[in-house]
C-alpha cells in the first residue's frame, strides 16, 4: 500500500527508479551541500543576526524548498539559502550600504514575491532570453570572485592597506594556514570525486584546530536553538526605500538566472528534458524556488535557491521528487546539531567559500573573448563585484558597459529593450541617487 502511494506521488516506475535509489541519491545530494548549514549562519551572523536562529532558519528554509520541489514539482532538485546571495546580504546590503538586516530580509521577501509573479504570468522566459549570455557569464563569475574576496579577507590572507587598498596578510597566522589547508583538501577531494568533499574539508579543519588548541568544541547535539530572534523580523517598509530597489533587483536577478541555469543543467544531466529540450513543469519548479525564498525571509535567512550540487544525487540515480524529500528530511534532522555548527570557525568555512568561488569563476571560460564588445562587459561585471564589494553594483556596471560599448561600436542591433531600459535605470541611479 505504502509503495503504491509513493509510486503514485513520484511516478517511480515511469522514471525507471525505486525507493532505495532515490534515498541514496537524496543522501548523496545532502552530503554535497550540507556545508551551507555551517557557512550560512557564519556569514549572516556578521550582519548582526543571531547565529542560532539563522542556523534553524537555514535548515527550515532548505527543508521547505526541498519539500515543495519534491512533492509539487517532482524534481530531484534540492534547495537551500544560496551562496553569493548570503554574502551580498551581509557585506553588500547591511555592512556596505548600511541597511538593517531586517530591511534586507524584506528585500529578499519582495524579490521572492516578484519572482513568484513572474513565474505565474510566464514572464520569466522573456526576461531570461532578453539578457545577453555574456552578461550572465560575467555576473556568475563576478559572484565567484566576490566570494573569493570574502574568503581571503575572513582568513586574513588579504588585508587592508592604505597605499595599495589591499595587501597580503600574515600567512604564518593559524587562521590563514587553516583556510588554505581546507581549500587544498576540498579541491583535491573534489577532483577525486569524493562525496561530501566540501563538508569533509570544513569538519576536518575544525577538528584539527581543536586538536592543536586553536578552537573549542561546543558540543555535538542538542535541542534546536530558538528561531524567535529572526522569525517574522523582516522589515517590509524599510525594504521599500528607493535606494533598495537595486538591491531587490539584484536578489531577483541572481536568483532568477541561478535557478534557471541550475534547473536546465540538472535536468539535462538526469535526462529529464522533453523531446524538444524543454523542462516540463518548469513553472512549478520556479514557483517552488520563489516560494522557498519568501518562506526563508519570514524565517530569517537570505534568498533560497536551487543547488547545482543536486547533480551529485542525479549521478547516483535520483530522478524524482523523492530525492528532494529525502534531502528535506536530512535538513530537519540537522536541526539537532546546532552545537556542532557553532563550533565551526570562520577560517574553516573560508576554504569552502574559496572552492565555491573556483566553480563559479569557471563561467569565464565560456565568454566570447574574440569579440571585445562581449568580452569587455564580462570583465567589467566580474571585476566590479569584488572591487566594489557589491553584487548589485557589478550587475549595474555590467549592463551600462554592455549598452554603451555596443552602441558606440555600431552594434545597436545586439541590444534589446530590456537591456536598454535597465542600463538607463542603472545609469540614472548612479547619476542622481548615489
TIBA-274428 format. One record per residue (C-alpha): x, y, z; residue in one letter. Coordinates in nm, 3 decimals, always signed. Example, Ala and Ser with C-alpha at 12.3 -4.5 7.8 and 13.67 -1.06 7.14 Angstrom:
TIBA-274428
+---------+---------+---------+------+
|      c1 |      c2 |      c3 | rest |
+---------+---------+---------+------+
|  +1.230 |  -0.450 |  +0.780 |    A |
|  +1.367 |  -0.106 |  +0.714 |    S |
+---------+---------+---------+------+
//
This chain:
TIBA-274428
+---------+---------+---------+------+
|      c1 |      c2 |      c3 | rest |
+---------+---------+---------+------+
|  +0.000 |  +0.000 |  +0.000 |    X |
|  +0.275 |  +0.245 |  +0.102 |    X |
|  +0.479 |  +0.151 |  -0.202 |    X |
|  +0.181 |  +0.222 |  -0.428 |    X |
|  +0.121 |  +0.561 |  -0.264 |    X |
|  +0.486 |  +0.658 |  -0.308 |    X |
|  +0.481 |  +0.549 |  -0.672 |    X |
|  +0.159 |  +0.741 |  -0.739 |    X |
|  +0.311 |  +1.054 |  -0.588 |    X |
|  +0.654 |  +1.043 |  -0.751 |    X |
|  +0.595 |  +0.820 |  -1.057 |    X |
|  +0.894 |  +0.598 |  -0.972 |    X |
|  +0.814 |  +0.326 |  -1.227 |    X |
|  +0.760 |  +0.582 |  -1.501 |    X |
|  +1.103 |  +0.732 |  -1.426 |    X |
|  +1.263 |  +0.385 |  -1.405 |    X |
|  +1.379 |  +0.420 |  -1.045 |    X |
|  +1.293 |  +0.286 |  -0.699 |    X |
|  +1.278 |  +0.396 |  -0.336 |    X |
|  +1.625 |  +0.268 |  -0.247 |    X |
|  +1.788 |  +0.451 |  -0.538 |    X |
|  +1.605 |  +0.775 |  -0.456 |    X |
|  +1.704 |  +0.758 |  -0.088 |    X |
|  +2.071 |  +0.703 |  -0.174 |    X |
|  +2.052 |  +0.993 |  -0.421 |    X |
|  +1.899 |  +1.218 |  -0.155 |    X |
|  +2.171 |  +1.133 |  +0.096 |    X |
|  +2.437 |  +1.198 |  -0.168 |    X |
|  +2.294 |  +1.538 |  -0.259 |    X |
|  +2.264 |  +1.636 |  +0.107 |    X |
|  +2.626 |  +1.548 |  +0.180 |    X |
|  +2.748 |  +1.766 |  -0.107 |    X |
|  +2.551 |  +2.073 |  +0.007 |    X |
|  +2.537 |  +2.030 |  +0.387 |    X |
|  +2.819 |  +2.284 |  +0.419 |    X |
|  +2.554 |  +2.557 |  +0.391 |    X |
|  +2.438 |  +2.462 |  +0.742 |    X |
|  +2.772 |  +2.590 |  +0.875 |    X |
|  +2.852 |  +2.862 |  +0.622 |    X |
|  +2.520 |  +3.048 |  +0.609 |    X |
|  +2.494 |  +3.125 |  +0.984 |    X |
|  +2.861 |  +3.223 |  +0.983 |    X |
|  +2.805 |  +3.481 |  +0.708 |    X |
|  +2.467 |  +3.619 |  +0.819 |    X |
|  +2.572 |  +3.647 |  +1.184 |    X |
|  +2.824 |  +3.911 |  +1.071 |    X |
|  +2.523 |  +4.123 |  +0.973 |    X |
|  +2.415 |  +4.120 |  +1.338 |    X |
|  +2.174 |  +3.828 |  +1.315 |    X |
|  +2.154 |  +3.566 |  +1.588 |    X |
|  +2.373 |  +3.268 |  +1.488 |    X |
|  +2.146 |  +3.002 |  +1.638 |    X |
|  +1.831 |  +3.149 |  +1.487 |    X |
|  +1.992 |  +3.168 |  +1.141 |    X |
|  +2.107 |  +2.807 |  +1.179 |    X |
|  +1.747 |  +2.699 |  +1.239 |    X |
|  +1.614 |  +2.925 |  +0.960 |    X |
|  +1.870 |  +2.779 |  +0.719 |    X |
|  +1.765 |  +2.421 |  +0.791 |    X |
|  +1.393 |  +2.502 |  +0.781 |    X |
|  +1.411 |  +2.712 |  +0.463 |    X |
|  +1.607 |  +2.435 |  +0.290 |    X |
|  +1.355 |  +2.176 |  +0.407 |    X |
|  +1.058 |  +2.385 |  +0.290 |    X |
|  +1.217 |  +2.443 |  -0.052 |    X |
|  +1.306 |  +2.076 |  -0.097 |    X |
|  +0.958 |  +1.961 |  +0.007 |    X |
|  +0.785 |  +2.196 |  -0.237 |    X |
|  +1.023 |  +2.099 |  -0.517 |    X |
|  +0.984 |  +1.729 |  -0.441 |    X |
|  +0.613 |  +1.700 |  -0.365 |    X |
|  +0.477 |  +1.957 |  -0.611 |    X |
|  +0.726 |  +1.986 |  -0.897 |    X |
|  +0.851 |  +1.625 |  -0.859 |    X |
|  +1.213 |  +1.703 |  -0.940 |    X |
|  +1.526 |  +1.566 |  -0.766 |    X |
|  +1.649 |  +1.922 |  -0.712 |    X |
|  +1.745 |  +2.039 |  -0.364 |    X |
|  +1.719 |  +2.394 |  -0.235 |    X |
|  +1.886 |  +2.596 |  +0.038 |    X |
|  +1.999 |  +2.956 |  +0.102 |    X |
|  +2.224 |  +3.044 |  -0.189 |    X |
|  +2.595 |  +3.113 |  -0.176 |    X |
|  +2.683 |  +3.458 |  -0.304 |    X |
|  +2.342 |  +3.596 |  -0.220 |    X |
|  +2.407 |  +3.545 |  +0.151 |    X |
|  +2.740 |  +3.725 |  +0.113 |    X |
|  +2.571 |  +4.010 |  -0.076 |    X |
|  +2.310 |  +4.026 |  +0.202 |    X |
|  +2.573 |  +4.075 |  +0.473 |    X |
|  +2.866 |  +4.252 |  +0.310 |    X |
|  +2.682 |  +4.444 |  +0.041 |    X |
|  +2.343 |  +4.544 |  +0.180 |    X |
|  +2.397 |  +4.553 |  +0.558 |    X |
|  +2.765 |  +4.630 |  +0.614 |    X |
|  +2.819 |  +4.805 |  +0.280 |    X |
|  +2.502 |  +5.010 |  +0.228 |    X |
|  +2.415 |  +5.047 |  +0.595 |    X |
|  +2.068 |  +4.894 |  +0.590 |    X |
|  +1.940 |  +4.685 |  +0.879 |    X |
|  +1.930 |  +4.309 |  +0.837 |    X |
|  +1.554 |  +4.332 |  +0.891 |    X |
|  +1.522 |  +4.558 |  +0.584 |    X |
|  +1.749 |  +4.322 |  +0.389 |    X |
|  +1.514 |  +4.034 |  +0.475 |    X |
|  +1.229 |  +4.250 |  +0.346 |    X |
|  +1.415 |  +4.291 |  +0.017 |    X |
|  +1.462 |  +3.913 |  -0.004 |    X |
|  +1.088 |  +3.866 |  +0.050 |    X |
|  +0.993 |  +4.116 |  -0.220 |    X |
|  +1.239 |  +3.963 |  -0.468 |    X |
|  +1.085 |  +3.621 |  -0.400 |    X |
|  +0.735 |  +3.762 |  -0.443 |    X |
|  +0.823 |  +3.926 |  -0.776 |    X |
|  +0.988 |  +3.600 |  -0.887 |    X |
|  +0.665 |  +3.421 |  -0.795 |    X |
|  +0.457 |  +3.661 |  -1.005 |    X |
|  +0.696 |  +3.629 |  -1.299 |    X |
|  +0.657 |  +3.252 |  -1.279 |    X |
|  +0.277 |  +3.267 |  -1.263 |    X |
|  +0.246 |  +3.503 |  -1.561 |    X |
|  +0.523 |  +3.323 |  -1.754 |    X |
|  +0.729 |  +3.640 |  -1.798 |    X |
|  +1.043 |  +3.457 |  -1.688 |    X |
|  +1.122 |  +3.321 |  -2.038 |    X |
|  +1.112 |  +3.671 |  -2.187 |    X |
|  +1.343 |  +3.806 |  -1.918 |    X |
|  +1.588 |  +3.516 |  -1.945 |    X |
|  +1.602 |  +3.545 |  -2.323 |    X |
|  +1.644 |  +3.924 |  -2.304 |    X |
|  +1.965 |  +3.921 |  -2.100 |    X |
|  +2.276 |  +3.862 |  -2.315 |    X |
|  +2.474 |  +3.547 |  -2.245 |    X |
|  +2.793 |  +3.748 |  -2.195 |    X |
|  +2.636 |  +3.941 |  -1.906 |    X |
|  +2.510 |  +3.622 |  -1.746 |    X |
|  +2.860 |  +3.473 |  -1.764 |    X |
|  +3.020 |  +3.787 |  -1.622 |    X |
|  +2.774 |  +3.805 |  -1.334 |    X |
|  +2.821 |  +3.439 |  -1.241 |    X |
|  +3.200 |  +3.480 |  -1.245 |    X |
|  +3.175 |  +3.806 |  -1.052 |    X |
|  +2.981 |  +3.639 |  -0.773 |    X |
|  +3.256 |  +3.378 |  -0.758 |    X |
|  +3.527 |  +3.643 |  -0.731 |    X |
|  +3.318 |  +3.823 |  -0.468 |    X |
|  +3.308 |  +3.502 |  -0.261 |    X |
|  +3.683 |  +3.459 |  -0.310 |    X |
|  +3.749 |  +3.810 |  -0.177 |    X |
|  +3.532 |  +3.741 |  +0.128 |    X |
|  +3.708 |  +3.410 |  +0.192 |    X |
|  +4.055 |  +3.565 |  +0.167 |    X |
|  +3.950 |  +3.855 |  +0.389 |    X |
|  +3.792 |  +3.632 |  +0.656 |    X |
|  +4.104 |  +3.416 |  +0.670 |    X |
|  +4.337 |  +3.715 |  +0.699 |    X |
|  +4.510 |  +3.622 |  +0.375 |    X |
|  +4.415 |  +3.958 |  +0.223 |    X |
|  +4.418 |  +4.266 |  +0.446 |    X |
|  +4.351 |  +4.639 |  +0.406 |    X |
|  +4.635 |  +4.871 |  +0.306 |    X |
|  +4.617 |  +5.250 |  +0.283 |    X |
|  +4.861 |  +5.275 |  -0.005 |    X |
|  +4.751 |  +4.981 |  -0.221 |    X |
|  +4.398 |  +4.925 |  -0.083 |    X |
|  +4.469 |  +4.552 |  -0.030 |    X |
|  +4.782 |  +4.358 |  +0.060 |    X |
|  +4.894 |  +4.010 |  +0.158 |    X |
|  +4.828 |  +3.924 |  +0.521 |    X |
|  +5.043 |  +3.721 |  +0.758 |    X |
|  +5.040 |  +3.367 |  +0.620 |    X |
|  +5.201 |  +3.234 |  +0.937 |    X |
|  +4.882 |  +3.305 |  +1.132 |    X |
|  +4.676 |  +2.992 |  +1.219 |    X |
|  +4.359 |  +3.127 |  +1.052 |    X |
|  +4.535 |  +3.174 |  +0.717 |    X |
|  +4.705 |  +2.834 |  +0.737 |    X |
|  +4.384 |  +2.651 |  +0.826 |    X |
|  +4.189 |  +2.826 |  +0.550 |    X |
|  +4.449 |  +2.737 |  +0.287 |    X |
|  +4.469 |  +2.379 |  +0.412 |    X |
|  +4.091 |  +2.347 |  +0.394 |    X |
|  +4.087 |  +2.484 |  +0.040 |    X |
|  +4.363 |  +2.247 |  -0.072 |    X |
|  +4.191 |  +1.945 |  +0.083 |    X |
|  +3.847 |  +2.031 |  -0.057 |    X |
|  +3.985 |  +2.088 |  -0.406 |    X |
|  +4.181 |  +1.762 |  -0.402 |    X |
|  +3.885 |  +1.561 |  -0.270 |    X |
|  +3.654 |  +1.717 |  -0.530 |    X |
|  +3.898 |  +1.619 |  -0.806 |    X |
|  +3.900 |  +1.265 |  -0.669 |    X |
|  +3.517 |  +1.275 |  -0.676 |    X |
|  +3.480 |  +1.213 |  -0.304 |    X |
|  +3.118 |  +1.266 |  -0.199 |    X |
|  +3.082 |  +1.546 |  +0.054 |    X |
|  +3.426 |  +1.693 |  -0.021 |    X |
|  +3.333 |  +2.042 |  +0.099 |    X |
|  +3.181 |  +1.922 |  +0.426 |    X |
|  +3.477 |  +1.689 |  +0.489 |    X |
|  +3.715 |  +1.981 |  +0.441 |    X |
|  +3.522 |  +2.206 |  +0.680 |    X |
|  +3.490 |  +1.941 |  +0.952 |    X |
|  +3.848 |  +1.822 |  +0.903 |    X |
|  +3.995 |  +2.170 |  +0.957 |    X |
|  +3.765 |  +2.224 |  +1.256 |    X |
|  +3.875 |  +1.900 |  +1.425 |    X |
|  +4.243 |  +1.968 |  +1.351 |    X |
|  +4.215 |  +2.316 |  +1.504 |    X |
|  +4.056 |  +2.164 |  +1.814 |    X |
|  +4.331 |  +1.905 |  +1.849 |    X |
|  +4.600 |  +2.174 |  +1.818 |    X |
|  +4.424 |  +2.400 |  +2.068 |    X |
|  +4.313 |  +2.673 |  +1.827 |    X |
|  +3.941 |  +2.602 |  +1.853 |    X |
|  +3.697 |  +2.485 |  +2.119 |    X |
|  +3.441 |  +2.206 |  +2.087 |    X |
|  +3.096 |  +2.339 |  +2.170 |    X |
|  +2.916 |  +2.005 |  +2.171 |    X |
|  +2.761 |  +1.769 |  +1.922 |    X |
|  +2.382 |  +1.755 |  +1.961 |    X |
|  +2.110 |  +1.946 |  +2.145 |    X |
|  +1.757 |  +2.070 |  +2.102 |    X |
|  +1.736 |  +2.330 |  +1.821 |    X |
|  +1.807 |  +2.693 |  +1.921 |    X |
|  +1.518 |  +2.941 |  +1.932 |    X |
|  +1.425 |  +3.094 |  +1.598 |    X |
|  +1.245 |  +3.385 |  +1.766 |    X |
|  +1.527 |  +3.643 |  +1.708 |    X |
|  +1.479 |  +3.624 |  +1.329 |    X |
|  +1.129 |  +3.480 |  +1.280 |    X |
|  +0.895 |  +3.738 |  +1.123 |    X |
|  +1.159 |  +4.006 |  +1.183 |    X |
|  +1.165 |  +4.126 |  +0.821 |    X |
|  +1.106 |  +4.498 |  +0.769 |    X |
|  +0.889 |  +4.530 |  +0.459 |    X |
|  +0.851 |  +4.906 |  +0.487 |    X |
|  +1.227 |  +4.956 |  +0.515 |    X |
|  +1.277 |  +4.744 |  +0.203 |    X |
|  +1.064 |  +4.986 |  +0.001 |    X |
|  +1.323 |  +5.263 |  +0.025 |    X |
|  +1.401 |  +5.392 |  -0.326 |    X |
|  +1.770 |  +5.302 |  -0.297 |    X |
|  +1.670 |  +4.946 |  -0.207 |    X |
|  +1.513 |  +4.888 |  -0.548 |    X |
|  +1.854 |  +4.798 |  -0.693 |    X |
|  +1.905 |  +4.555 |  -0.405 |    X |
|  +1.570 |  +4.385 |  -0.468 |    X |
|  +1.657 |  +4.366 |  -0.837 |    X |
|  +1.997 |  +4.216 |  -0.759 |    X |
|  +1.843 |  +3.946 |  -0.538 |    X |
|  +1.579 |  +3.877 |  -0.805 |    X |
|  +1.817 |  +3.882 |  -1.099 |    X |
|  +2.075 |  +3.649 |  -0.949 |    X |
|  +1.812 |  +3.407 |  -0.817 |    X |
|  +1.627 |  +3.402 |  -1.149 |    X |
|  +1.929 |  +3.313 |  -1.359 |    X |
|  +2.090 |  +3.092 |  -1.098 |    X |
|  +1.770 |  +2.890 |  -1.070 |    X |
|  +1.713 |  +2.876 |  -1.445 |    X |
|  +2.068 |  +2.761 |  -1.514 |    X |
|  +2.061 |  +2.505 |  -1.234 |    X |
|  +1.725 |  +2.361 |  -1.338 |    X |
|  +1.827 |  +2.317 |  -1.700 |    X |
|  +2.173 |  +2.186 |  -1.612 |    X |
|  +2.047 |  +1.933 |  -1.359 |    X |
|  +1.759 |  +1.826 |  -1.583 |    X |
|  +1.997 |  +1.773 |  -1.875 |    X |
|  +2.227 |  +1.563 |  -1.654 |    X |
|  +1.934 |  +1.344 |  -1.546 |    X |
|  +1.769 |  +1.314 |  -1.885 |    X |
|  +1.460 |  +1.498 |  -1.758 |    X |
|  +1.415 |  +1.728 |  -2.057 |    X |
|  +1.139 |  +1.651 |  -2.308 |    X |
|  +1.184 |  +1.574 |  -2.677 |    X |
|  +1.201 |  +1.948 |  -2.753 |    X |
|  +1.479 |  +2.001 |  -2.499 |    X |
|  +1.248 |  +2.183 |  -2.257 |    X |
|  +1.191 |  +2.119 |  -1.889 |    X |
|  +0.835 |  +2.003 |  -1.813 |    X |
|  +0.673 |  +2.165 |  -1.509 |    X |
|  +0.935 |  +2.444 |  -1.509 |    X |
|  +0.667 |  +2.681 |  -1.380 |    X |
|  +0.618 |  +2.466 |  -1.071 |    X |
|  +0.994 |  +2.441 |  -1.017 |    X |
|  +1.029 |  +2.820 |  -1.043 |    X |
|  +0.740 |  +2.878 |  -0.804 |    X |
|  +0.892 |  +2.628 |  -0.561 |    X |
|  +1.211 |  +2.834 |  -0.565 |    X |
|  +1.035 |  +3.168 |  -0.520 |    X |
|  +0.805 |  +3.029 |  -0.252 |    X |
|  +1.103 |  +2.898 |  -0.059 |    X |
|  +1.269 |  +3.241 |  -0.080 |    X |
|  +0.965 |  +3.410 |  +0.070 |    X |
|  +0.941 |  +3.145 |  +0.341 |    X |
|  +1.313 |  +3.182 |  +0.413 |    X |
|  +1.279 |  +3.560 |  +0.452 |    X |
|  +0.998 |  +3.507 |  +0.703 |    X |
|  +1.206 |  +3.251 |  +0.893 |    X |
|  +1.517 |  +3.469 |  +0.888 |    X |
|  +1.759 |  +3.382 |  +0.609 |    X |
|  +1.876 |  +3.516 |  +0.274 |    X |
|  +1.749 |  +3.401 |  -0.066 |    X |
|  +1.677 |  +3.029 |  -0.102 |    X |
|  +1.761 |  +2.884 |  -0.442 |    X |
|  +1.816 |  +2.559 |  -0.633 |    X |
|  +2.154 |  +2.394 |  -0.581 |    X |
|  +2.376 |  +2.271 |  -0.862 |    X |
|  +2.502 |  +2.010 |  -0.613 |    X |
|  +2.179 |  +1.827 |  -0.697 |    X |
|  +2.372 |  +1.680 |  -0.989 |    X |
|  +2.550 |  +1.457 |  -0.736 |    X |
|  +2.219 |  +1.294 |  -0.650 |    X |
|  +2.126 |  +1.273 |  -1.017 |    X |
|  +2.453 |  +1.093 |  -1.085 |    X |
|  +2.358 |  +0.846 |  -0.809 |    X |
|  +2.031 |  +0.765 |  -0.985 |    X |
|  +1.788 |  +1.023 |  -0.844 |    X |
|  +1.513 |  +1.100 |  -1.093 |    X |
|  +1.208 |  +1.212 |  -0.894 |    X |
|  +1.100 |  +1.444 |  -0.617 |    X |
|  +1.153 |  +1.168 |  -0.363 |    X |
|  +1.523 |  +1.256 |  -0.376 |    X |
|  +1.443 |  +1.615 |  -0.275 |    X |
|  +1.210 |  +1.495 |  +0.003 |    X |
|  +1.494 |  +1.284 |  +0.148 |    X |
|  +1.717 |  +1.593 |  +0.146 |    X |
|  +1.442 |  +1.785 |  +0.329 |    X |
|  +1.423 |  +1.519 |  +0.600 |    X |
|  +1.801 |  +1.530 |  +0.647 |    X |
|  +1.793 |  +1.911 |  +0.684 |    X |
|  +1.527 |  +1.872 |  +0.953 |    X |
|  +1.742 |  +1.616 |  +1.135 |    X |
|  +2.032 |  +1.864 |  +1.116 |    X |
|  +1.838 |  +2.098 |  +1.344 |    X |
|  +1.964 |  +1.893 |  +1.637 |    X |
|  +2.332 |  +1.952 |  +1.553 |    X |
|  +2.346 |  +2.323 |  +1.640 |    X |
|  +2.637 |  +2.287 |  +1.887 |    X |
|  +2.849 |  +2.128 |  +1.615 |    X |
|  +2.762 |  +2.409 |  +1.373 |    X |
|  +2.853 |  +2.664 |  +1.639 |    X |
|  +3.196 |  +2.504 |  +1.676 |    X |
|  +3.288 |  +2.575 |  +1.312 |    X |
|  +3.532 |  +2.872 |  +1.299 |    X |
|  +3.527 |  +3.127 |  +1.017 |    X |
|  +3.859 |  +3.008 |  +0.878 |    X |
|  +3.715 |  +2.657 |  +0.834 |    X |
|  +3.440 |  +2.788 |  +0.608 |    X |
|  +3.679 |  +3.023 |  +0.423 |    X |
|  +3.831 |  +2.731 |  +0.234 |    X |
|  +3.482 |  +2.621 |  +0.128 |    X |
|  +3.396 |  +2.971 |  +0.007 |    X |
|  +3.715 |  +2.982 |  -0.195 |    X |
|  +3.636 |  +2.647 |  -0.358 |    X |
|  +3.281 |  +2.756 |  -0.448 |    X |
|  +3.441 |  +3.068 |  -0.599 |    X |
|  +3.654 |  +2.847 |  -0.824 |    X |
|  +3.342 |  +2.671 |  -0.955 |    X |
|  +3.157 |  +2.995 |  -1.026 |    X |
|  +3.452 |  +3.173 |  -1.187 |    X |
|  +3.469 |  +2.888 |  -1.438 |    X |
|  +3.193 |  +3.057 |  -1.639 |    X |
|  +3.458 |  +3.295 |  -1.777 |    X |
|  +3.578 |  +3.011 |  -1.998 |    X |
|  +3.256 |  +3.031 |  -2.198 |    X |
|  +3.280 |  +3.402 |  -2.277 |    X |
|  +3.349 |  +3.516 |  -2.633 |    X |
|  +3.693 |  +3.669 |  -2.584 |    X |
|  +3.736 |  +3.720 |  -2.958 |    X |
|  +3.467 |  +3.989 |  -2.959 |    X |
|  +3.572 |  +4.283 |  -2.737 |    X |
|  +3.216 |  +4.419 |  -2.732 |    X |
|  +3.116 |  +4.100 |  -2.549 |    X |
|  +3.437 |  +4.042 |  -2.354 |    X |
|  +3.469 |  +4.391 |  -2.204 |    X |
|  +3.127 |  +4.390 |  -2.024 |    X |
|  +3.204 |  +4.039 |  -1.894 |    X |
|  +3.526 |  +4.162 |  -1.736 |    X |
|  +3.365 |  +4.480 |  -1.602 |    X |
|  +3.082 |  +4.287 |  -1.432 |    X |
|  +3.318 |  +4.021 |  -1.296 |    X |
|  +3.576 |  +4.263 |  -1.157 |    X |
|  +3.332 |  +4.521 |  -1.025 |    X |
|  +3.170 |  +4.284 |  -0.777 |    X |
|  +3.476 |  +4.204 |  -0.564 |    X |
|  +3.631 |  +4.550 |  -0.607 |    X |
|  +3.314 |  +4.739 |  -0.509 |    X |
|  +3.221 |  +4.462 |  -0.264 |    X |
|  +2.871 |  +4.456 |  -0.413 |    X |
|  +2.690 |  +4.221 |  -0.648 |    X |
|  +2.434 |  +4.493 |  -0.724 |    X |
|  +2.699 |  +4.742 |  -0.838 |    X |
|  +2.863 |  +4.476 |  -1.053 |    X |
|  +2.535 |  +4.396 |  -1.226 |    X |
|  +2.467 |  +4.766 |  -1.283 |    X |
|  +2.811 |  +4.840 |  -1.430 |    X |
|  +2.784 |  +4.529 |  -1.647 |    X |
|  +2.457 |  +4.647 |  -1.805 |    X |
|  +2.580 |  +5.003 |  -1.852 |    X |
|  +2.906 |  +4.897 |  -2.014 |    X |
|  +2.731 |  +4.645 |  -2.241 |    X |
|  +2.480 |  +4.902 |  -2.369 |    X |
|  +2.740 |  +5.178 |  -2.410 |    X |
|  +3.001 |  +4.965 |  -2.588 |    X |
|  +2.750 |  +4.803 |  -2.824 |    X |
|  +2.603 |  +5.144 |  -2.913 |    X |
|  +2.940 |  +5.313 |  -2.973 |    X |
|  +3.055 |  +5.014 |  -3.181 |    X |
|  +2.757 |  +5.041 |  -3.413 |    X |
|  +2.619 |  +4.712 |  -3.282 |    X |
|  +2.288 |  +4.860 |  -3.173 |    X |
|  +2.108 |  +4.556 |  -3.315 |    X |
|  +2.263 |  +4.346 |  -3.034 |    X |
|  +2.063 |  +4.544 |  -2.781 |    X |
|  +1.705 |  +4.471 |  -2.684 |    X |
|  +1.452 |  +4.688 |  -2.496 |    X |
|  +1.513 |  +4.515 |  -2.162 |    X |
|  +1.889 |  +4.580 |  -2.170 |    X |
|  +1.845 |  +4.943 |  -2.280 |    X |
|  +1.588 |  +5.018 |  -2.009 |    X |
|  +1.793 |  +4.853 |  -1.735 |    X |
|  +2.113 |  +5.026 |  -1.845 |    X |
|  +1.938 |  +5.366 |  -1.838 |    X |
|  +1.785 |  +5.297 |  -1.497 |    X |
|  +2.120 |  +5.194 |  -1.352 |    X |
|  +2.293 |  +5.498 |  -1.504 |    X |
|  +2.022 |  +5.722 |  -1.360 |    X |
|  +2.074 |  +5.567 |  -1.017 |    X |
|  +2.449 |  +5.640 |  -1.023 |    X |
|  +2.399 |  +5.995 |  -1.152 |    X |
|  +2.108 |  +6.110 |  -0.940 |    X |
|  +2.057 |  +5.878 |  -0.641 |    X |
|  +2.407 |  +5.791 |  -0.517 |    X |
+---------+---------+---------+------+
//
